[in-house]
């Protein structure tokens, strides 16, 4: 049996969703749109941003790990597909579950700079470790 994913608090997720929504409308950034879709999926359930598989709320670890693996493949695989969007999904999912401390869109005084995409090259190790813990 699987269990719900451990996520940041609903107020932090809502704050990021609001900021990402405004940023994606302002800039049409694929990274921000991917991060926004990922956080909405975590908070609302429904079809996941990359696989399209429907998840109930709360999202279970198995569904989250599956989406992380697809995001990583689409970002760093042999033929990256929608890589900016997938990287936004990957970063948002990792941030939401405490795997990285930097939110997809920095808020506060440092938010005046354009958001930088983090280096997530080691994400596959985290994904693999999470799936090992689930079983």
Secondary structure, DSSP 8 states (H G I E B T S, - for coil): ---B-----HHHHHHHHHHHHHHHHHH--HHHHHHHHHHHHHHH-EE-TTT--EE-SS-BHHHHHHHHHHHHHHHHSTT-SSHHHHHHHHHHHHHHTTS-SS-SS--SGGGGS-------TTHHHHHHHHHHHH-
